[in-house]
C-alpha cells in the first residue's frame, strides 16, 4: 500500500467517539454565554503577524518561539493565531463595534502554538473565549468570573480552584519590575536557565516559573502588591468583596501574572491538580490599554479563554460524559425492490418525527446481517420492509431493546404510533 500519510505532530483528529463529548462541553459553555447576554463573533485563524507582536509582546515566548509565522506570496508576514483576544479587538475596531457600544462577545475555534506536545497541550488546540468592552468597574470583572464559575459547575467540575491577582497599572508594574530585577540580579546564579533569559526581557514571567529552586528564591523577592497604585488596590478589594457576596470562592495568588503583556489590574485562573503540569483550564483578565494600543480610543476591556481539550479531559475524568448518540430507528430493507419505498419511508419519518434519528440500511445484504447492523446501531426499533410488507402497505416493527414479539402496522399509522411510543419512553 505504500507509506500512509500521518497527521502532523501536535495536530490531532477528533474521532466520532470523542466529538459527542466535545459537543456536550461546547453546548454547556455556549448556553451559559447566551444566558449572560454574550453574542458570537467568528474570527479568521490567520492574521498579520504585527497584530500579535504589538499586543502579546515581542519578547514573550509566544511571539519569540511559538507562533506559526510565514511570508505569503505578496511578501506579507502572516501568523496562525496563538490566542483570540487580539483578533477580537482588531475586528471590533475594523467594524466599528466599539462606537458608543459595550459589546459582550464570544468566539470558539482553533489556536496554534509550536510547543512540545504533551497531555493537555497540543500545537493545534481549541478555545472558547469571551471579551467585554467599555466597562471599567469591578462589577463586570465579578460577573464575568461568576459566569466562568457557573460554566465549570454546570459541567460537573467541582475540583477546580479560582486564583486571583492584581497587576496594577503599567506605571506600578514598571516600578515593581525595577525592584524585582534588582533583587534577582543579585541571585542570578540561582536562577534556572529560562529565568535568566527572562530577567533581561520579561522578568515578571519569572514569578510563574515551575522550577522549585527559583520559587524558593522568590520567597524573598519584593511583592507586587506593595507597588500597586491606590486605584488598583481599591478595584481589587471591591472585586474580592463582590465575589464573596456571590458565593464564589477564591484564593489570592501574588505570583499570578499571566503570559501576555497586555494584561493589567485583574488577572485570574481556574486551576486543577487533575491534569499534571497543565493545570490551568480557564484564564483571563483586564487589558484596558490594548484597544488604544491597536489604534482605537482608550477602552476598558476584560476577557477570558477556556481550553477545550483540558475541559473535555476533566469532564471525562469526572464521569460526566453523556452517552454517545445512537439511532432511534433502523430500516431493514429486504430485496432491491424495497430500496425506493424504504428511502421514501425514511424521509417521511424524518418529516413527521424530527426529533428522532432514523438510519436506513444501505448496501444490501441478507436479512440476518441487516438485523445485526440494526442491533449494533443502538436503535430501539428495527423497521422491516420486505416483499410481504410492500404488497400489504405495512411495516413490521421489532423492539430491539425488549423481549417483545415483532408486529405489523399499516404504513400510514407508523409515525403516530412511533411518536407515542417515544413520548411514553421519555415520560416514563
C-alpha positions, -999 to +999 in steps of 0.1 A: +000+000+000+030+023+004+036+047+033+004+062+048+004+099+055+000+106+092-013+137+109+012+165+118+028+161+152+007+181+177-023+183+154-049+157+164-080+142+149-112+142+169-130+109+162-167+102+164-164+086+199-148+119+211-168+145+193-201+139+211-183+148+244-169+180+228-204+189+216-217+184+251-190+207+266-194+233+239-232+233+243-230+239+281-204+267+276-222+285+248-255+281+266-242+299+296-227+326+275-261+332+258-278+334+292-254+362+302-261+382+271-229+374+251-231+373+212-209+351+190-183+366+167-164+344+142-128+354+136-102+343+110-075+319+120-048+338+101-038+374+109-010+398+102+020+390+124+022+426+136-011+421+154+004+396+178+039+412+182+022+445+191-003+431+215+011+399+231+046+414+233+077+409+211+098+394+239+072+369+251+077+332+245+047+331+222+060+356+197+097+347+200+094+309+198+059+295+194+040+313+166+035+297+132+047+326+110+054+327+073+055+352+044+027+348+018+032+353-019+028+391-015+057+392+010+034+399+039+042+383+073+012+363+085+007+341+115-018+315+126-035+329+157-019+318+190-048+333+210-081+350+203-082+384+222-060+403+197-081+393+167-113+401+185-100+436+193-089+441+157-123+430+144-141+454+168-120+483+157-122+474+120-160+471+121-168+499+145-183+477+172-169+499+200-185+531+188-210+541+216-214+504+224-203+480+252-203+447+233-201+413+251-187+388+226-176+352+225-158+331+199-147+295+195-121+278+174-085+265+169-054+283+182-018+274+172+015+274+191+046+255+182+052+239+216+064+205+227+032+184+225+021+168+258-011+159+277-034+189+276-011+209+254-011+204+216+002+226+187-034+230+175-057+235+204-092+248+209-106+275+230-139+293+238-131+329+246-152+359+257-145+396+258-163+426+272-156+462+262-163+496+276-169+487+313-142+498+338-156+488+372-150+456+392-187+447+388-181+433+353-150+415+365-170+398+392-199+389+368-175+375+342-157+354+368-190+343+383-200+332+348-169+310+345-177+295+379-212+286+366-198+271+334-175+248+354-203+239+379-227+230+351-200+207+336-199+189+370-163+201+378-161+207+415-123+203+419-111+235+402-099+264+422-100+301+414-068+321+418-068+359+416-043+387+415-040+424+405-011+436+383-020+472+388-013+499+362+016+499+337+034+525+359+030+504+390+043+473+372+073+493+359+083+503+394+079+467+406+098+454+376+128+475+386+127+462+422+123+426+411+152+428+385+175+444+412+167+416+436+170+387+411+202+402+395+219+397+429+210+360+428+214+353+390+234+322+396+205+306+415+180+311+386+172+284+361+183+290+325+148+301+314+145+326+342+180+340+335+169+347+299+136+363+311+155+385+336+166+407+307+134+406+286+102+397+306+111+395+343+076+393+357+072+359+340+099+345+364+071+347+390+054+320+370+085+297+370+078+260+378+114+255+389+114+247+427+148+265+433+136+296+416+103+295+436+123+293+468+144+323+457+112+342+450+101+338+486+124+366+495+116+388+465+097+421+466+059+416+464+039+431+436+011+441+460+035+466+477+039+485+445+002+487+434-014+521+429-043+531+452-070+528+424-059+492+416-059+483+452-095+496+456-106+479+424-092+446+436-107+449+471-142+456+456-138+426+432-130+403+461-160+416+481-183+411+452-171+375+447-176+368+483-211+382+482-218+360+452-205+329+469-176+324+445-146+310+465-111+323+455-076+324+467-052+353+460-020+342+442+005+371+443+027+353+417-001+350+391+010+373+362-003+356+330+019+352+300+007+381+278+020+416+280-014+433+276-029+423+310-033+449+338-052+450+371-074+419+374-060+386+363-074+352+372-071+315+365-091+284+373-066+256+381-068+219+389-043+192+400-060+165+379-041+173+347-005+171+357+017+201+347-011+216+325-033+227+354-049+258+340-083+253+324-096+289+322-077+321+324-082+358+317-081+393+330-082+430+322-065+446+292-076+482+294-047+495+272-050+471+243-077+488+223-057+521+223-025+502+215-041+490+183-052+524+172-086+528+190-098+552+217-090+543+253-114+515+261-117+493+292-118+456+285-118+422+302-119+387+289-110+350+293-104+318+274-112+282+283-091+254+270-115+228+255-090+199+254-084+203+291-121+207+299-130+176+279-104+156+298-117+168+331-153+160+322-143+125+311-123+120+343-152+131+364-175+107+347-198+134+332-197+121+297-231+118+280-240+086+262-229+086+226-259+093+203-274+062+187-300+057+161-336+056+173-350+037+142-332+014+118-348+005+085-341-031+073-348-033+036-350-068+022-346-070-016-338-044-042-374-036-047-375-022-011-349+004-017-371+032-032-400+027-008-375+025+021-360+058+012-394+074+009-405+060+043-373+072+060-379+107+046-415+106+058-405+096+093-378+124+094-405+149+084-431+136+109-407+129+138-379+155+135-365+147+170-357+111+161-325+097+145-336+075+115-309+053+099-317+035+067-297+004+057-277+008+026-255-016+007-278-047+006-271-079+025-291-107+040-320-102+064-298-116+093-268-094+085-291-063+084-306-072+118-271-075+132-263-040+119-296-027+133-287-040+168-252-026+166-266+008+157-281+011+192-316+017+177-346+010+198-367-003+169-360-021+136-385-014+109-387-041+082-398-036+046-398-069+027-419-084-001-449-091+022-449-056+037-445-040+003-475-059-010-497-051+020-487-015+025-474-023+060-442-021+081-430-047+106-417-034+139-392-052+161-383-038+195-345-044+197-343-035+234-371-055+249-384-091+246-415-084+226-429-101+195-425-085+162-457-070+149-470-053+117-488-020+113-502-001+083-475+023+069-497+054+073-502+047+110-465+043+117-455+080+125-483+084+151-475+050+167-438+057+169-443+092+182-465+079+210-440+051+219-410+075+222-431+101+241-441+074+266-404+064+269-394+100+277-422+104+301-416+072+319 
